[in-house]
């Protein structure tokens, strides 16, 4: 019976450790979830701010030129910025030179 008691003690110890690790994991997951939520809010507010910035540029240019021309200038500016950011993102996610290609299963 001594072996059975030792095995049960070991099992109880393992369960206590798993319970403590589970609490730590839950806390870490909640921290990550809150960080992602705040990042999403920050992203939305950044897009709103960019929209108001472009609207301000449009209103300024519309006072200097016809509204259709101001709209065209602002839209070309927004498109140029989008292309620049897309190129930066593509460069940052590309494999470095000299990296062997990844073989895919067929």
Secondary structure, 3 states (H helix, E strand, C coil): CHHHHHHHHHHHHHHHHHHHHHHHHHHHHHHHHHHHHHHHHHHHHHHHHHHHHHHHHHHHHHHHCCHHHHHHHHHHHHHHHHHHHHHHHHHHHCCCCCCCCCCCCC
